[in-house]
Structures are given as structure tokens and as C-alpha cells.
Amino acid sequence: MKRILYTLFQLTWGIPQSLAGFMIFLINIRKRHFIYHGAVVTEWSLGSSVSLGLFVFVAEGCPAHCENGREVYTKEEMSRRLLVHEYGHTVQSLIFGPLYLIVIGLPSIIWAGLPPCRKLRRKKRIPYTVFFTERFANFLGERVTKEKSLERIFRG
């Protein structure tokens, strides 16, 4: 029942981002797909990940491992935690509905891709997940899936 409601709300309240996600899904139709807590997940060749309503797109090639100073995480662990994070964005879509692209999507894209933001993160060693949209996605993903996200990897 939860997955039916999840899908129904993503296709009504979250229609702008779900429609955009569906178009990207069609472009990547030959890629690997699977369902995760009701979301349609596609592994694509871009180096980054994005969530658009009902659709989640994750990078095919996650790093082989990540070190945060104390622990080393395998490719599988990183992929799983990234999926929890991206699923958190789908929950944000349920919360913000048609405002998701403005309230979450645009700030997230700016934080991720704008050269001055990337330079600031690199120079000051600021974790990507410290930004409010990303921290909130980690929180929601963990809360809903009961799994660990990227949060503790980059923040200790």
C-alpha cells in the first residue's frame, strides 16, 4: 500500500520532476534499472547522481572505495549509501511537490556544479553533504529506509 501511495503522489503532487525524470528514463532505457522502495532507479553513464520524483539516476561507476580518515568503504557500501541519499531526495519531492525543483533541485545543482561552489568545497575541505538540501536528503533517506546514507562517511 505504501508503494502505491508513493507512486500516486509522485505522479500527481510531484508531477513536474517525475515527468522530467521519465523523459531522462526513456533516453536511458537500455541501461540497467531496478526498483528501490518504489523508486525507479537507473544506472547511467554520467558521473553524478540525480533524483527526479519517481526516478533516480545513479552513476554506474562509483569510486572503488572511500576513506574518511578512520574507515574504508567498499564500492558496494558507497553505492548503497548513495542510493539511500538519492532516495531521500525522492522523499523531498513528496514533501515539496511542485516546488521541489525550485526549493531543492536548483540549490542542489548550484552547490554541486557551480565552479565557485566546487572551488570553495575543495579549498576549505567542506563536505558536499553539509549543504542543507543534501543533509536533509540524508536524514530523510535514513529515516524512511532505515539504512545508512552518505552523511556519516563525510562528516564522521
C-alpha positions in Angstrom: 0.0 0.0 0.0 2.9 2.4 0.8 4.4 1.9 -2.6 1.1 2.6 -4.3 0.7 5.8 -2.4 4.3 6.7 -3.0 3.8 6.2 -6.8 0.5 8.0 -6.8 1.9 11.1 -5.0 5.0 11.2 -7.2 2.8 11.1 -10.3 0.4 13.8 -9.0 1.9 16.1 -6.4 5.4 15.6 -7.8 4.5 15.5 -11.5 6.9 18.2 -12.7 10.0 16.4 -11.6 8.5 12.9 -12.3 7.8 14.0 -15.9 11.4 15.2 -16.3 12.6 12.0 -14.8 10.5 9.9 -17.1 12.0 11.7 -20.1 15.5 11.0 -18.9 14.5 7.4 -18.1 13.4 7.0 -21.8 16.7 8.4 -23.0 18.5 5.8 -20.8 16.0 2.9 -21.5 18.8 0.5 -22.4 20.6 1.0 -19.1 20.2 -1.2 -16.0 17.0 -0.4 -14.0 15.7 -1.7 -10.7 13.1 -0.7 -8.1 14.2 0.7 -4.7 11.4 1.4 -2.1 9.1 2.2 -5.0 11.5 4.5 -6.9 12.7 3.5 -10.4 16.5 3.5 -10.3 18.6 3.8 -13.5 22.3 3.3 -13.6 23.6 5.9 -16.1 27.0 6.9 -17.5 27.1 10.4 -16.1 29.5 10.8 -13.2 26.9 12.2 -10.8 23.5 11.1 -9.5 20.1 12.9 -9.5 16.6 12.3 -8.3 13.6 13.5 -10.2 10.3 12.5 -8.5 9.7 8.8 -9.0 13.0 8.4 -10.9 16.5 8.1 -9.5 19.6 8.1 -11.7 22.9 6.9 -10.2 26.4 6.8 -11.6 27.4 3.4 -13.0 31.0 3.8 -11.7 31.1 4.7 -8.0 34.5 5.0 -6.6 36.1 1.7 -5.6 36.4 2.9 -2.1 36.3 6.0 0.1 38.4 6.8 3.1 37.2 9.3 5.7 40.3 9.1 7.9 39.1 6.2 10.0 37.3 3.7 7.8 37.4 2.5 4.2 34.1 1.9 2.4 33.8 -0.6 -0.4 32.2 0.2 -3.8 29.1 -1.7 -2.8 28.8 0.2 0.5 29.3 3.6 -1.2 26.7 2.6 -3.9 24.2 1.6 -1.2 24.7 4.7 0.8 24.4 6.9 -2.3 21.1 5.2 -3.1 19.8 6.0 0.4 20.8 9.6 -0.1 19.2 9.8 -3.5 16.0 8.2 -2.2 16.0 10.9 0.4 15.6 13.4 -2.5 12.6 11.5 -3.7 11.0 12.0 -0.2 11.8 15.7 -0.5 9.8 15.5 -3.8 6.9 14.2 -1.8 7.2 17.0 0.7 7.6 19.9 -1.6 5.7 18.7 -4.6 5.8 21.2 -7.5 8.1 23.4 -5.5 10.8 20.7 -5.3 12.7 21.8 -8.4 13.0 25.4 -7.0 13.4 24.7 -3.3 15.7 21.6 -3.6 16.7 20.9 -7.2 18.1 24.4 -8.2 20.1 25.0 -5.0 21.4 21.4 -5.1 22.6 21.8 -8.7 24.2 25.1 -7.9 26.0 23.6 -4.9 27.1 20.6 -6.9 28.1 22.2 -10.2 28.9 25.9 -9.9 32.6 26.3 -10.2 32.9 28.8 -7.3 31.0 26.3 -5.0 33.2 23.4 -6.1 36.3 25.6 -5.5 35.1 26.6 -2.1 34.4 23.0 -1.1 37.8 21.9 -2.3 39.7 24.8 -0.8 38.0 24.7 2.6 37.5 20.9 2.6 33.8 21.3 3.0 31.9 18.0 2.6 29.3 18.1 -0.2 26.7 16.7 2.3 26.9 19.7 4.6 24.6 21.7 2.3 21.0 21.9 3.6 19.4 20.1 0.6 22.0 17.2 0.9 21.9 16.9 4.7 18.1 16.9 4.6 18.1 14.2 1.9 20.5 12.0 4.0 18.2 12.5 7.0 15.1 11.6 5.1 16.7 8.7 3.3 17.9 7.2 6.6 14.6 7.8 8.3 12.5 6.1 5.6 14.8 3.2 4.6 16.3 2.5 8.0 19.7 2.3 6.2 22.8 4.4 6.4 23.4 7.2 3.9 26.5 9.3 2.9 26.1 11.5 6.0 28.4 9.7 8.4 31.0 8.9 5.8 31.9 12.6 5.1 31.0 14.1 8.4 32.4 11.4 10.7 
